[in-house]
Amino acid sequence: MTPRLSPETPAPTVEQRQIIEQPARTPLFVTAGAGTGKTHTLTRRLELLVEREDLDAGNILVLTFSRAAVRELRTRLARDTDGARGIRVLTFDAWALEVLGAVEATVDWHRLSFDHRINEVTTAITSGKTDHVHADLAHVLIDEVQDLVGIRQLMVRALLERFDAGFTLVGDPAQAIYGFQTADSTGRRFGAGDFVTWLRTFFADELVELTLETNFRARTAETRKVLRHASVLAVEGSDAAKRDLHRALRTELLELEDFGDLAVPFVRDALSAGHETTAILCRDNGQALLIAEELHRGRIDHSVRRAASDHVVPGWVDTMLRSADPVMSRVVFLEALGRLAPDLDPDRTWRSLRNAVGRGSPNTLDLSGLHAAVAKGSIGDELSDRAATLLSVSTTHRAKGSEFDRVLVVDPGDLPDAGFVDAAEEARVLFVAMTRARESLYRLAPPEMRFVRKDTATGRWARGGPARHHRWGLEVRSGDVHTTDPAGTYGFEADPVALQEYLRTEVHTGDAVILTRVESGHRDGAPDGSMLAPHYVISHAGRAIGATSECFRRDLHTHVHDRRDAAAARWPRSVSRLRIDTVETVVGSAASAAIAGIGGHGNWLAPRLIGLGRFGSDTRSSGDATDD
């Protein structure tokens, strides 16, 4: 059977067809450069494996690094294929959680770190504990293998060694931008180049190597000029050579048209006009948060891409879980979804939730199983992403694998002469950023970062001042909202039922919020005798909607307390310049939910925050931040 093509889908080229038509049992390694139609080729190959090779879609496993790549592949499969729609497409971390749940369901794997779970999966595979899980595994497709380093590489090696399945591995050495993951000894021993060496050794007599070279994305002279560096980026070289390469790429970036100052009204108008997708790509998340702050001031609709480790269950799932019936039919589910989340693909969403539950008849959804899946964090990756906006602000790492009509690359500046910097890594990051554009490519001046820096003690971005001891603000991120109890029952008193309705109907992505201190702090547990940071109430339009978590309290203590005088911490009176990232479904204490009158299942809505906060203080001394 010939795979079907939608009217907008071009027929495969000769080099693409050579990859698509390889037998299912073939161990295949593909080098695919930026813009060479990799996703199109993989989609066609997956459909052929089902339609022509007669593989069951459930016996094919697709693994990649980001939820963006998961969403893109699933969208293509749903749009352009029939039988291949049921293929599992997962991030490495989501798959690890799924496998561990199948091996030992009684363990709360979600509470372990990502790296811990990856190590546990590798051990389970090599010891044979997952043999029953993968008994019917017929083919494995892995994308972005150039970024397989450290423990994730060891996990993939174990998988390919243990199970007699065909595979398709795809990568591009010029786009290897996750070298920062190799800081530990395992990472240094198992870098991206080691994987290719292992692959060619272990499958020496069988491995088929093919290449995608024809570029379809480079529609402008600027992009084609950048792509000429790919062959140099893909090979090893001296630090001096890689510095020269970074300098050459940055020179080409500086030759691009400057998009302009985002504070200028007509520049903001140009950014929000039209219907094309646009990305502002930054070197780090500190830049992304400052640019998002500027866009909010200009009232420009946008989204900030989350880290791959941020798992979000959308708010409409909470509404689904409040059904009085223990199961929900497919008909009822689709009708409710059309009302609650009309932008989602109904069939794909149904399949994703059914897969997460993993039990019940094909035409019903077991709501108790869905509740358990939410609690374990095993809801499908594609549902974790917020609704797409035309404008995205992202680090280059988080945009990996995506493409946009228009891209604005934030100028990274020259490489520092002093201190450790991986020049090859920096050159590849800049290359990836400059090859994400389909139509137009611009440069953008970086935001003012003079008093913004990474706080090494907490891993958060922070605002400082002329003196090193100045503490003027701190990044707020996922995990900073208390979710063990419903809003109104912890940190402040309010009607929990009314607050749930307010969160459901009145709180939206991008809305401004402020944190306000509600106590002075405590001396109950700080090892140095200093006062622990106080709790803060989250206010939206003057109404309290939540409280900060112990995680935020701990990191605020670490960041703010005076290291010269442990007992003399000055806690900010407020934290402003924060926004609603989303309103999400969370699972906490069922007893708290029942007492609050919002049901006895233990799920409710909670705000998730984002932003580089600005401290407001009780005093206005030179060492303190002031209110906005």
C-alpha positions, -999 to 999 in steps of 0.1 A, spaced: 0 0 0 13 35 -9 13 59 20 -13 86 15 -2 123 11 -23 153 20 -27 178 -8 -1 201 9 25 173 13 52 171 -14 62 137 -28 95 124 -13 127 131 -32 150 103 -43 173 106 -13 143 107 11 127 77 -6 159 57 -1 155 62 37 117 57 37 118 24 19 145 7 40 132 -27 55 118 -26 90 146 -48 103 174 -25 90 196 -9 116 196 26 99 217 57 108 207 89 90 227 121 90 201 149 83 212 186 81 190 215 90 161 221 67 165 188 47 130 176 53 138 153 82 103 153 98 86 147 64 109 118 57 104 102 92 67 106 89 67 88 56 89 61 69 67 55 99 37 51 78 54 27 54 65 6 84 28 2 93 12 0 59 38 -19 39 59 -37 65 27 -47 85 41 -36 118 16 -29 145 16 8 154 18 -1 191 50 -20 185 69 10 172 86 34 196 97 70 187 119 89 211 131 125 210 143 152 233 116 179 234 79 181 237 80 205 206 94 176 186 68 152 200 40 176 191 54 182 156 57 145 148 23 136 162 8 165 142 24 152 110 13 116 117 -23 127 123 -24 150 93 -6 129 67 -11 92 77 -37 67 86 -24 36 104 7 54 118 -14 77 140 -13 52 169 25 51 171 39 61 205 60 94 202 76 103 236 104 123 251 131 102 267 120 113 301 83 106 295 92 71 282 114 64 312 85 73 335 62 50 316 86 21 316 93 24 353 56 25 361 51 -8 341 81 -24 360 70 -13 395 37 5 398 38 9 436 69 32 435 62 70 431 87 74 403 75 110 396 92 122 428 126 111 416 148 134 395 149 130 357 184 117 358 176 92 386 148 78 365 170 75 334 195 55 355 168 33 369 155 25 334 190 15 321 194 -8 351 159 -23 345 167 -29 308 200 -46 313 187 -68 341 158 -80 320 131 -64 341 116 -47 311 115 -77 288 78 -81 293 73 -44 285 91 -46 252 83 -81 242 67 -70 210 90 -41 202 95 -42 164 112 -8 155 127 21 174 131 56 159 153 81 177 157 117 167 185 141 174 210 114 183 238 140 181 226 151 215 227 117 231 253 121 258 259 107 293 233 86 309 207 90 282 231 75 257 238 46 280 200 40 282 196 40 244 226 16 241 210 -8 266 177 -6 247 193 -13 213 215 -41 226 188 -59 246 160 -60 220 161 -75 186 143 -47 168 151 -26 137 159 10 142 161 44 125 185 68 142 187 104 129 211 132 138 233 160 126 267 167 143 265 203 133 235 208 156 249 191 188 241 218 214 238 198 246 274 195 255 267 212 288 251 180 299 285 163 300 299 181 330 300 149 351 323 120 346 297 98 329 290 126 304 326 131 296 331 94 290 300 91 268 298 121 245 279 124 212 309 112 192 312 80 214 277 70 204 284 70 167 316 50 173 297 25 194 270 22 168 294 15 140 312 -11 161 283 -29 177 263 -31 144 294 -32 121 281 -59 97 246 -46 94 245 -8 99 232 12 69 242 48 68 224 74 46 223 111 43 198 139 37 216 168 20 191 188 -1 179 218 18 143 230 15 142 256 43 170 279 31 148 302 10 169 333 16 205 341 7 213 347 44 202 312 55 220 296 27 252 314 37 249 302 73 244 266 61 278 266 44 293 262 79 276 229 86 304 207 74 330 225 96 308 224 126 303 187 123 340 178 127 364 182 156 388 211 156 410 232 179 395 258 202 411 285 181 394 272 150 360 270 167 364 306 180 371 317 144 339 298 134 319 315 160 333 348 150 324 341 114 288 332 123 284 363 145 298 385 117 270 371 94 245 377 122 256 414 125 252 417 87 215 409 90 189 436 93 184 449 128 148 443 137 148 474 160 142 483 196 112 465 211 104 496 232 96 515 200 58 514 191 62 509 154 87 480 160 62 463 183 36 468 156 58 451 131 64 422 154 27 416 161 14 423 126 6 395 101 -1 358 105 34 343 103 50 324 131 78 343 148 105 332 173 128 354 193 157 331 201 179 339 231 212 323 244 198 319 279 166 321 298 176 353 316 175 371 282 142 354 274 125 366 307 137 402 301 124 402 265 91 387 276 89 415 302 93 441 274 67 424 253 42 425 282 48 462 285 40 466 249 9 444 252 22 420 226 7 385 227 34 359 231 44 327 249 77 318 266 88 282 259 91 260 290 120 238 299 116 201 289 114 192 325 83 213 331 53 191 330 19 208 329 -16 193 330 -40 218 315 -69 232 335 -96 216 314 -85 182 328 -97 193 362 -131 199 348 -132 164 332 -122 148 365 -152 164 383 -176 143 363 -200 125 387 -196 93 367 -166 69 373 -161 65 335 -167 88 306 -178 77 272 -159 89 241 -189 107 228 -193 126 261 -156 133 262 -154 148 227 -184 170 234 -169 183 266 -135 188 249 -150 208 221 -165 231 248 -134 233 271 -105 232 247 -117 236 211 -82 241 197 -71 206 205 -73 177 181 -100 156 196 -89 122 184 -53 127 193 -63 140 228 -85 111 234 -58 86 224 -33 104 246 -54 102 277 -64 66 270 -28 57 267 -21 75 300 -48 56 318 -39 22 301 -71 4 311 -108 2 304 -127 -4 272 -116 14 240 -146 37 240 -146 48 277 -122 68 298 -116 56 334 -116 88 354 -100 72 385 -72 60 362 -69 95 347 -66 110 382 -38 85 390 -21 94 358 -22 131 366 -8 124 401 20 104 387 28 130 360 22 105 331 -1 126 310 11 128 274 38 153 266 18 170 238 -9 180 263 17 197 285 24 225 260 4 257 261 -18 267 232 5 280 204 9 317 199 22 332 167 51 348 187 74 326 208 103 337 231 127 309 237 162 298 243 178 282 213 180 249 232 142 249 238 135 257 202 156 229 189 138 209 162 113 237 155 111 261 126 94 294 122 84 318 93 104 346 109 133 344 134 149 372 155 182 360 169 195 378 199 231 388 194 252 366 218 282 390 216 318 379 213 331 349 232 350 359 264 387 357 263 390 346 299 374 317 317 361 284 304 338 285 274 332 257 249 337 276 216 325 247 195 293 245 216 287 282 213 292 281 175 267 253 171 241 270 193 244 301 171 242 280 140 210 263 152 194 296 160 202 310 126 188 280 107 153 280 123 139 305 98 118 295 68 113 330 53 131 358 71 160 362 95 168 392 117 191 401 145 180 417 178 200 436 203 203 418 237 184 432 267 204 450 293 219 423 315 244 444 335 226 437 368 210 404 359 229 372 366 225 335 374 225 328 411 247 298 413 233 288 448 197 284 435 201 280 398 177 309 393 182 342 374 184 372 397 184 410 397 213 426 415 229 460 418 263 477 417 274 459 449 276 421 449 255 418 480 226 436 464 195 414 460 169 431 439 149 403 424 146 366 417 132 343 390 99 327 398 92 294 380 74 261 381 71 246 416 69 279 433 31 277 440 18 256 469 -2 228 455 -6 203 484 -38 222 495 -63 242 476 -61 280 474 -78 296 503 -69 269 528 -31 276 531 -13 309 536 -46 329 536 -82 322 542 -108 325 514 -137 305 500 -120 277 481 -150 269 459 -153 306 448 -115 307 442 -117 276 419 -143 293 398 -123 325 397 -92 306 385 -113 288 359 -129 319 344 -109 350 353 -72 341 354 -55 339 321 -20 334 307 0 366 307 -20 383 335 1 402 360 4 389 396 23 401 427 36 383 457 30 399 491 47 389 523 23 377 550 47 369 579 81 378 591 99 344 588 108 317 613 139 302 630 126 267 626 151 248 607 178 270 591 211 252 600 229 285 605 203 299 628 190 325 603 154 331 598 137 311 571 120 331 544 84 340 550 53 329 530 39 351 503 4 354 490 -1 355 452 -25 383 442 -43 387 408 -62 420 402 -62 425 440 -75 391 448 -55 364 466 -54 332 444 -26 312 459 5 310 482 41 303 475 56 269 481 83 256 504 106 254 474 103 291 468 107 299 504 139 278 506 155 294 475 145 329 486 162 322 519 193 310 502 194 340 479 184 368 502 198 361 537 229 381 545 259 358 545 278 383 567 251 383 594 230 351 593 204 366 616 199 398 596 179 389 566 157 415 550 128 398 532 112 417 504 78 431 512 66 421 477 78 406 444 64 422 413 69 418 375 55 383 375 29 368 352 5 338 350 22 311 329 -10 290 329 -37 277 352 -30 240 356 -46 209 371 -28 197 402 -32 168 426 -27 172 463 -44 161 495 -78 145 490 -87 152 526 -79 189 520 -101 189 489 -130 173 508 -127 197 537 -126 227 513 -158 215 496 -143 210 461 -147 172 459 -129 143 475 -106 133 446 -77 156 455 -75 175 422 -80 213 417 -68 243 398 -37 263 407 -18 291 390 17 285 376 39 316 376 67 329 354 89 359 354 121 376 367 107 391 399 115 426 412 117 430 450 97 457 468 112 466 502 101 481 535 130 505 533 146 525 505 182 523 514 208 521 486 213 484 492 177 475 486 154 473 456 125 497 454 89 492 443 81 496 406 
